[in-house]
Amino acid sequence: MATDELVKTTGIAHHGAERLPSVDIDSFNIEIKDEDGFLGDRASKGAFRDILERWRKPLRKSGEDPFGKEPSENISKKTLDAILISDDVEASAVVHSAIEEFAQELAYVTRRFLKTKAWAKTERIVVGGGFRDSRLGELAIARAEIILKAEDFKIDMQPIRHHPDEAGLIGALHLAPSWIFEAYDSILAVDIGGTNIRCGLVETGWKKAKDLSKAKVVKSELWRHADDEPTREGAVKRLTKMLKGLITAADTDGFKLAPFIGIACPGVINADGSIEKGAQNLPGNWESSKFNLPASLIEGIPAIGEHDTAILMHNDGVVQGLSEVPFMQDVDRWGVLTIGTGLGNARFTNRHRDSANGKDRDSADGKKKAKENNKDNGKGDKE
């Protein structure tokens, strides 16, 4: 099998790989529909704003809306969090009502995922994305877990540990082969979204913890490409410049930077680095057969230090979930939901090695299983 051959000869998996050093990816970006459309739309940050607006509407008609004329989409998470503990009882009640309704939606969506073949026997779900970075998000996640447990679903739900802005960078470490951590103390990571592109210098913390639980982002750079509306080529040029700046910074600060770049990108990522679908919010046409981001970056950054640059790209929901690998070792099967513009999703099975023979105990046919599950369930609903 070509994939196995790549792993044996180079230690680098293919883009969008179903098998990674620590986990098998049973599915990602499953696209489920119900009578109202795509299921993920019911548990997105836009869905929460719509729910908040519905709870404000009757109060607005009577002239008693505690938020005045401010559009619901413009009220910041920080403001909503503050209202939860404020003396304005009516405003707090409105936010609590919106949280409860959204939690019911999140529980419904999660229930549907758990009933798919790909998500069968899932023991824990971590929830990431921008919505998680708020008290209201944490309350919605906790409430959804209670709802599911009341229905006898044996599932734990918890907010992702790292800040959502950093989880997609730290998760890129788990795309890399272990030999990188023995020889180097840091990598470059890229997290591409429909609004922002974030690049980071990620310190592995390998000497402190071999499971990468001590990894951290030591330097990062953010570009809100949605504000500039660049061309695709302009975006690649800017991304290359950002990465070169981090390479210089790593050298200046004395880091031993690996010749490796891990990329988190929306959409279904093909083995050759092209994007099959799901990249419609990125600048220009990233799904074109004539465009390949890893190849374009290699042209701009052919080497890091004395070695050729290696790049591995995967779906951004997958990569954000990978940041949790060190903390999921007490379960076998777990998943991630990322609440943002849409609902990103991925399901993982931990790879356990039999110390007696060095072979995987549970995941020998992980690649076949992932293909079967994605065929059954579809791909695509993206954050």
Number of C-alpha atoms within 10 A of each C-alpha: 5 8 15 12 11 13 16 11 8 9 16 21 24 24 22 25 21 23 25 20 16 21 22 24 24 26 27 32 28 26 19 18 13 9 6 8 10 15 24 30 23 21 25 25 23 18 18 23 17 17 19 21 17 14 17 21 13 12 16 15 9 8 10 14 18 16 14 11 8 10 10 17 14 8 12 11 17 12 9 18 16 14 19 18 10 12 10 11 12 15 19 19 14 21 19 19 15 23 23 18 18 27 24 21 22 26 22 18 19 21 16 15 22 18 12 15 15 26 22 13 15 22 19 19 24 21 26 30 28 19 23 25 18 15 16 22 25 18 17 25 25 16 21 28 24 18 17 20 14 10 10 9 15 13 16 17 22 17 23 23 15 18 14 19 18 21 25 32 32 32 29 29 28 22 29 23 18 16 9 18 20 11 11 16 18 26 29 29 30 26 28 23 20 17 15 15 22 22 29 25 26 25 24 24 17 18 12 11 12 15 17 23 17 14 21 19 20 11 14 19 15 14 17 13 20 15 9 10 14 15 14 16 15 14 19 17 14 16 22 18 14 20 24 16 13 21 20 11 14 20 12 9 8 9 16 15 22 21 22 24 26 28 27 28 26 27 29 24 24 17 17 14 20 23 26 15 18 21 22 14 16 24 20 16 16 21 19 12 10 8 16 15 19 19 15 15 18 16 12 15 17 15 14 16 13 8 11 13 17 18 24 23 29 26 28 33 30 29 27 32 30 28 25 23 18 16 13 20 14 9 12 17 22 27 28 29 29 30 26 21 22 21 28 31 31 26 28 29 22 22 22 16 14 11 9 6 8 9 13 14 12 15 18 13 11 19 16 12 18 22 15 16 19 18 13 13 17 15 20 21 25 29 27
